[in-house]
Amino acid sequence: MVSIRSFTAASETTPEALARLEANMNGQAGTASLVCAFYDCAHDDALIHEFITGHFSTVAILGGTSCNGAMSQNGLGGSGSIVLLAIDDPDGDYGTAAVRLEADAAASAEQALHAALANAGCAGELPELIWIYQAPGQEEAVIEGLRRVVGDRCPIIGGSSADNDVSGAWRQLGPDGALRDGLAVGVLFSSGGIGYAFQGGYEPGGESGIVTAVESGAASPGERAGRRILTIDGEPAADVYDRWIGGVLHEKRQAGGNVLADTTMYPLGMDVGKIEGISQYLLVHPDKILADGSLSTFASVAEGARLYNMRGERARLVERAGKVATAAAATLPGGASSLAGGLVVYCGGCMLAVGDEMPKVAQAVTRSFNGMPFAGCFTFGEQGSLLDRNVHGNLMISAVAFGR
């Protein structure tokens, strides 16, 4: 039998937030197979880790910083918030491990996965789900390292830790404490079953083009890929992209610079296949225009890929989180009625774009999860399983549902 509890508190200081968290817990701590923690980057990681180990009899800890706090069934936590999700599953197995991401991030990820399996007492076994939380920047390499061990035989779900202003103040929390350039991996063998969903809240705008040159980065075998798109259809990538979105980047295209906030409603998309005849898109968020007219992004793009101009709306981004949660619960082996609680990853860029309507996002997830406990984080990159392949994207939403 799986039991899930979620607790939320907020304050400008970590001691005060933890004191409020303890009051809200009202003696409901105790046993837990896994504790997930998401919190504002202004908080003290060491104090949060000490609080968890002091209140729960578990060493399986996973989480980290989340853009402007986190959310739960209690609503949007807001600035200064901390959210804990405690999963108690006596008949299941859970393990976590954390490593610093070295130059060979794939090897680091492989090492962390083996350690997490060993900590779960399940070395050599295939988890039902792998949950990850990492520093932004090497997501594709991390997935590649995990895939070396499990392929795409189980979903890899998670997010890239975030701060409040993209200054690099993000951290990751594992069983031994916090890291600043790390990866936390959790392996979940749930006795109640797990459901999941991974989607974006954007629609194609009509324009598309072929990536004709990239600055090579980490790539899959036989593929030239990277996070700097040099040309689309043989033209400077920034010129093509700005034309697609109506010239809103004209001034920045001339001078170069950060376009992250300007492009949240206009991401690029890659068609990765169809579900019931409907195309599914993996989203890519442009973040800078460089002096040579190239476009840097928060996810890797392969040379030869067709990119689509995608469009978003605030209302759709508000509604989508609830729909993804509903989809995850529907895939539980026992159906949605067996739901015990869940985890939600919601892109930090989407959160900033939605702005003062974010409480509606938390409400939508709460309704979709029928009021059951959940924890939601706001990330700078999202990982999930799309058409049975584990991938990294931007401006995406994922949900994990746990059955009783």
N, C-alpha and C positions, 0 to 999 in steps of 0.2 A: 504494500500500500504506500503510495507516494503522497507526502504531505508537503505543502509549500506555504511559506510565509514571506511577506514583503513588508519592509518598514522604511519610512521616509522621515527626514527631518532637515531643517535648513537653518543656517546662521552664518554670519560673516566670519566667525571664529570656529575652528575645529573642536575645541573642548566644549563650547556651548552647543554646537550641532550634535555632538555625540551624547551630551547630557540629555538633549531633547529626544534623540533616537532611543536612548535607554528608557526614557519615560514612555515613549510611544510603544515600545516593545512590551511593557507591562508584564515582565517575567516570562515572555514567550520565547526566550532564547533556548539554550540547551543543545540537544542533539541535532546535527545537520550533516548530510553526506557531502554537500557542496554549498559554499556561500559565494555569491557573486556580489560585487560592490562597484557602484558607479558614482562618481562624485565630481564636483566642481574642482578645477585645477588649483584653486586658491587654497585648498585644504592640505593638511599635513598627512601624507601617506602613512608615516610610521605610527601615528596615533590611531588612524583607522585600522591598520593591520593589528595593532595591539588590542583594539576594542573587539575585533572579530575573534581573535584567538582567545581572548578572555571570556567571551560570552557563548561561544559555540565549541563543542567538542569535535573539531574537524581540523585537518590540515589541508583540505582541498579548497583553496581560495583562488578566485580569479576575478579580474576586473581592471579598473583604472579610471583615469580622468575622462570626463564627458563634457562636451561643450555647454557651458552655462548650467551645469547640474544635470539632473536626470528626472525620470517620471515613473509613476507607478499607478496602481489602481486608486491611490489616494489623490491622484491628479498630477499636474506639472509641479515638480519640486522647485524649479526656478533657481536663480542665482544662489550659490552657497549651499545647495542641497546635496544630501547623501542618500542613496537608496541601496538597501541590502535585500537580496533575495536568498532565502535559505531553503534548500531542498533536502528533505529527510526521506530517505528511501532505503530502509534496512535490507531489502532484498535485491538492491541494485549495487553497482560498483561505479565509483567516481574517483578520478585522480587528476591532479594538476601539476604542472611544472612550468618554470619560467627560465629563460636564458637571455643573455645579451645577444643581439643580432650582430654577428661578425661580418666580415667582408663576404664570406660565403653564407648568405642568409638561408639558402636551401639546406645546407648541412646543419646549421643551427636549429632550424625547424625540425628536421629529422631527429636530432638529438633530444629536443624538448618533447616530441611525441613519444619516443621510446621511454623517456623518464616518467611522463605522465601515466603511461600504461603500466609501468612497473609500480608506481605509487598507488595505482588502483588495484594492484594484485592481478593484473590481466595482461602480462607481457606476452606479446605474440598474438593477441586476440584482436578481432575487428570491432571497434566501438560502434554503437548505434549512431553516435554523432560526435564530431570533434568541434569544440567551441574554442575560438581564438580571439585574442585581443592583443594588438601589437602597435609598435611605433609606425607612423606613416612612412612610406617610401619604398619598401621592398616587398610589397604584398604578393606580387606574382611569384617571386622567388620563394617566399614562405609556402605558398600553396604548392609549388613544384616540389619542395622538400617533403611536405606531408604526403603528397601524391606518390612519392617514391615508396612509401610504406603501405598506403591503403588504396592507391589509385583513386578512382571515383566510386568506390564501392560503398562509401558512407559519406554523408554530407559534411562539408566543412563550412560552418556558419560563424560569423563574428563581425568584428569591426576594427577600425584603426583608431586608437585613442586620440582624443582631441583636447585642445585648450579653448580659451574664450576668444582669441584674436589671431590665431594662426602664427603665433610667435615662437612655437616650438616648446611650450611648457607642458606638453603632454607626458603622462607616465603610465606604466602598466603595473598591475598588482598581481603577484603570484603567491605561492605558499610561504615563501621566505621574506616577502616584503616587496618594495617597489623597485622598478627599473626605469631608466629614462630613454633607453634605446633598445628596448627588449621585445620579447614575445612571450605571452602567457598562453599555455595550451591546456585545455581540459578535455578529458575523454569521459563520455557518458554512456553507461550501460544501465538504462532505466528499466525497472521492473514493470512500469506502467505504460511503456511505449512512448514514442516521440513523433510529433508531426512538425512540419516546417514549410515555409514558403519564402520566396525571394522575388521581389518585383520592383519595378520603377513606376513612378506616377506621371510619366510623360508620354506624349503622342508625337508621331513624326510630323514635321511641318511641311514636307514636300520635297525639299532640296536634298541632294545627295551627291557624293563624289568619291573617287578612288584615291587613297593615300599613295602618292607616288614616290615619296622619300621620307625617311625618319632618321633621327639621330639614334643610332643603335644603342640599346641598353640590354637588360636581362631579357633573353629571348628563349622561346621554346625551340627544341631541336628543329633545324631546317627553316627557321623563321627569323626574319629581321624585324625586330620590334623595339619600341622605346617610348619614352614619355615626352618626346619633343617631335612634333609633326612639322617637317620642313615644307612639304608641298602637298597640295591636293589638286588632282587633275593637272599637274605640272605648274601650277601657280603657287605663290607664297600662301601658306596655309591660313595666315591671319587675314589676308585679303579675301580669300574665298569665304571663310567663316563669317567675316563682318558683312559681306554682301548677303549671305543667307539670312542674317538676323536683322537686316534693314539698316545697316550703317551705324548702329548705336555705339560702336567702338572706334569711330573715325578718328577722334583726337588721340586716343590711346594707341591706335594703330600707327600713328605718325611718330609718337614719342616712345612707345613701348611701355611696359609696366604691368602691374597686377590688374587682372580683370575678373578675379574670382567672384566678387559680389555682382558684377555686371552680367555674368553668364549663367547664374544659377537657374534661370528660367529658360535658358537656351543651350542645354548640353548637347554633346554629340552622342550618337547612338550606333551600335553595331547590331544588326539583325543576326541572332544566334539560332533561329529556328522557329517553329510554330507549335503551339499547343491548341488543339481543336481548331486548326485553321487560322489562329490569331498569331501574328508575328510577335516574338519576344525580343526585347532590346536590352542589351547591356550598355549602361550609360557611362560616359566619360566627361569629366568636368574640366574645361580649359581654365587655367589659372594665370597664365602670363603671356603677353605678346613680347617677343624678343626683337632686338634691333634689326635682324635680318628678315623679319616678317614671318618667322616660325612661331608655332603655338605650343607652349608646354602644357601638360595635362597631369591630372592626379591618377591616371591609370595608363597602362601600356597599350599602344596601338600598333598593329602589324602593318608593314608595308604591303600594299595590295588589297587591304581591307576597304570595304565600302562603308563610308561614314554617312549617317543620316542627320539632318538638322532636326532636333527634337524641341518640342514646346511644352511648357508647363504652366499651370495656373494654381494660385493659392488654394482655391476650393478643392481641386483635385488632390493636391498634396495633403490637405487635411483629411480627406475621406480615405485616401489610399491606405493609411496605416491600419485603420479598422478592417479594411478589406483583406489586407495581408494576414492580419491576426485571425480573421474568420477562416481564410484558406488553410492556415496552419492547423487550426483546431479540427477542421474537417478531415484532415489526413491522419488523425490519430487512429490507431488500430481499433479502439473502442468507440470511435466517433466523437463528435464535439461534446456529447453529454458526459464523457469520461474525463474532461479537462480538469486538471488540478491547478494549473497556473502556467506562466510562460515568461519568455524573454523577448524583447523587441529591440532591434537595431534600427534607428532612424537617422538618416544623414544629417550631420550638423549644418551643412549648407542649406538643406531644405528647411531645417528648424529656424535658421536665421531669416530665410525668405518668408516663411509663414508668419513670423513675428508674434504679434499680440493674439493671434488665433491659435497658438500652440496649446492652450488648455483644451481646445476642442479635439486636438489629436489624442491627448491622453484620455479624454472622455470616449472617443471613438474606439480606442483599443479596449477600454474597460467594458464597454457594451459588447464588443465582439467576443471578449473573454468571459462574458456573463458575470462580471464582477469578481472573478477569481484573481488571486495575487499575481502580479507581474512586475518586472523591472525593465525599464527602457533607457537606453543610452543614446547619446547623440555623437556621431562619429565623423571622422574625416576620411572615410573610405569604408566600403562594405564588402564582405565576403559571403558567398552563398552558393547554393547548388541550383543551376539553371539548365533545364533539359538534361539532367543527370550528369552534369559536368560542374566541378567546383571552380569558381571564377572570382575575380575581384573587379568591382565596379565602383562608380561614384553616384551620389544622389539616389541611392537605392534604399529599400526598406526590407528587412527580414524579420521573421517571427518564428520562434520555436515554442511549440505547445507540448506540455508534459501531461501524460495521462495518469490517472490514479493507479 
